[in-house]
Structure formats: C-alpha cells, structure tokens
Amino acid sequence: MNVIRTKIPDALLIEPKVFGDDRGFFFESFNEKQFAAAIGKTVYFVQDNHSKSEQGVLRGLHYQIQQPQGKLVRVVSGEVFDVAVDIRKSSPSFGKWVGAVLSAENKRQMWIPEGFAHGFVVTSDSAEFLYKTTDYWAPEYERCIAWNDPALGIKWPIDGSPILSGKDQNGTSLADAEVFA
C-alpha cells in the first residue's frame, strides 16, 4: 500500500496495490500489520458501516465527543469528496481541514483519527460509502459542526445547496462546538 501524507500529518490517504487483468481486479482493503506501520500504532476496529447516498447529499461534519471514533473510509460505488477537520485544541492544525476525492475507481481510503470531525459530499449520481470505526456509535455523544462554517472555509465541490439531514442543517460553528483537549 502507498501512504500519502496530507497537510495534517495524522490524516492519511491510503492507496492499495491493485492487481487487475481482463477478468477484473483484486486488492487487499485492510491489513492490520501494514496499517499499524502506516499510522504508527495498532488500532482495533469494532464496527463497519455502509451508506448509500444520492448526488448532492452532504453528510457531516460528524464526531463523537465521548467514545471518539477513528475511521477508515472508502467508496465502493461512485465518488465523494471526503473531508477531515482537526478539532483537537492542542493540535497545531486545530481548525484546519483536508479533503480528497475517494471513488470506486481510484480505490483510495482515508484514515481519520479520533479527535477529527468528518464529512463527505456525493459528487457522482450516487455513492456507496464504507467505513470501519474504532469505537461504537453512541448517539448521545454525537456532535455536528456546520458543513459551511466560514471559519473552516471548506471548499466543497458543489453548485448550490447540498441535500442535508435535519441534524446536519443544525450543525454548530467550530467556535461554539465541544472539541477535544
């Protein structure tokens, strides 16, 4: 696997080695030993999630203030623009974000460590999104930062308004959000 460092050192893009021929392709989507070497520690995933969304759907920016989740995310159908925002107050990159196109075609994955808010917008007709998490979903601890908070200045590749859930319509600003120490 090829590990690509982003401008926020803890958030990583991962490109698997893909073996393809006229029959199709094969790749190893996760290898614990290689992943631990890439991120510098061993993590254990406890939950896998799968979502499908239509073009223009934006989910995020989500995080859990307790039981924080590290996420290894990828797309198996379609394409998304994926975003990780560092919300660790003690981090030199606090309030900064990184974004990348993840698609079924490029097979890239993104590692979003604990202490980050995460979101994505679907840029293809639809997309199926898979993610592994290091802790269980705990709705009582889930928080949402506004996708369009001007303090973040995320450059989402969308025209017009995205399709949002009620929770995402009511996201708070980073300045008013509960964040990590």
N, C-alpha and C positions, 0 to 999 in steps of 0.2 A: 504494500500500500504506500501511497505517496501522501505525506502530510504537508499541508500548506499552512504556514503561519499567517494569521491575519494581523491587522494593526492593533488588535487586542490580543496579547500573547496567549491567554488561556482559552480563547475561542479558536477552534481549528477547523479547517476544511480537510476532508479525507477523500482521496481518490483511490478506489480499489483497483487492483490489477484485474483487468477484464480479458478473458480468453474467449475469442469468438471465431466462428467459421460459418460456412453456409448453412449449418443446422441451427445456429443461434449463438448464445453466449453462456458463460459461466463466470461467476466471481464469488469470492468469499466476502460476505457482507459484514461479518464480525469475527474477530479472532482476539480473544482476551489477552493473550501474551503480547501481540503486536500493538493492540490498543493501549495497554498499560505502558508500554515503552514510549508510545507517541505522546501520551498526556502526562507521563511522569508519576503515575500512581495507578493502583488497581482499584477499579470501581465495580460494583455489582449492580446489575440491572434487575429490577424486581417486577417491572410491568412493561408490556408492549402495547402500544395504541395504534389505531389505524383510522384515519378520517378520509372522507371524500368531500370535496367542495367544488363548486362551480366557479367559472371565471369571474373575477372581481370580488370574491369573498376574501375578506381580511380577518384573520384570527390573531388576536393579541392586542397588546403585549402582556403576556401572562407570566405569573410566577407564584410560588408559594412562600409566604413569609416564614412559616414553620414547616418542617419536613420539606426543605428545599429539594428540588429535583434537578439533577444533571440530566441532559437529554442528548441522545444521539439520534439525529433526524435524517430522513431521506425520502425521496419521492419515487414511487414505483409506476406511476402513470401520470403523464402531463408534466407541468412545470410550475414552480413557485419562486418567488423572491423571498428568501428567508432572512430574518433579522435577529440578532442577539444584542441586548443592551446591558452593559455592565452597571449594576446597581449596588455595588459594594462600596460603601462610603470611603473605606480605607484604601481603595484601589486608585492608582494613578490614572486609570482610564474610566473612573466613575462618570456616568452620564454619556459616555461615548458608545457608538454602535458600529457593528459590522454587518454587512449584508452580502448575500451570494445567491446566484441562481442555482437551484437544485432541480434536477429533472430526471425523468426516466432515461433520457438519452445520455446525459453526462455521468449519471450514477454517483455523483458526489454526495457526501454526507457532511453534516456539520455537527461538531461537538459543542454543546452549550453547557458550561459548567454550572454548578449551584451558584447562586448569587447573581444570576442574569435573568432579565425578562426576555421573553421570546415571542415572536410573531411571524406570520407569513401572509403573503397575498398570492392568490392563484392568478397566473398570467396566461395560462392555456385555457382551452374550452372547459376543462375540468382537471382535477388532480387528486391522486390518492397519496396520502402522506403517512409515513410510518415513523414512529419514534419509540425508543427504549428510554425508560426513566430509572433513576437511581433510588427513588422513593415512591411511595404510593400516592395517588391522587387524594387530596384532602381538601374538599370544597370549602371547609370552614377557614382554611388558611390561604385560599387562592385570592390573589390580588390582580388588578389590571391597571396598567399605565396607558394613557390615551395614545393611540397609534399616531396621532397628528400633533403631539405636544411640540410646540415651536422650540422649546429648549433643547429637544433632541435633534430636530431638523432632519429626520429620516427622509431620504429621497426614495419614496415608494414609486415603482414604475407603473403608475395607474393614471388614467384620464378620468376626471370626475370623482364622484364619491364611491367608496367601496361599499360592499354589502357587509353589514356588521350585525352581530348579535346584540341583544339588549345590554348584556354585560360589557361588550366592547364599546358600545355607544356611550357608556357611562364611566369609561376609564378616567382615572385621575391624572393630574400632571405629575411629573417627576418631583417637582418641588413639594407637593403635598403627599407623595406616596410614602408608605412604610418601606424602608430599604434595609439592606444588610449593613452591619457594622464595618 
